[in-house]
Amino acid sequence: MGLLRTVLIILLIWFGLKILSRLFAPILMKFVAKKAEERFGQQFGNFQNQAQQRHAQKQKEGETVIDKMPKQNKASNEKVGEYIDYEEID
């Protein structure tokens, strides 16, 4: 009798947790997503502010600045191999 009662209690708890997780999982996910969005916004905002401050400090009025290096065109190897002509044998 004790074993059957224990198994029924475990099953009741298992199904109860499944039902509660289906009810509260969307709410929990929204909360976690909102917190992550706030953290990302704060970090991105701080990064933007720092980048603008550094850029303003480095550049003087009327000065031209190039931020990227031009691509270097590498000559491709023309002699990759030789072409071999073949005939199909029936």
Order of alpha helices (4+ residues) and beta strands (2+ residues): alpha
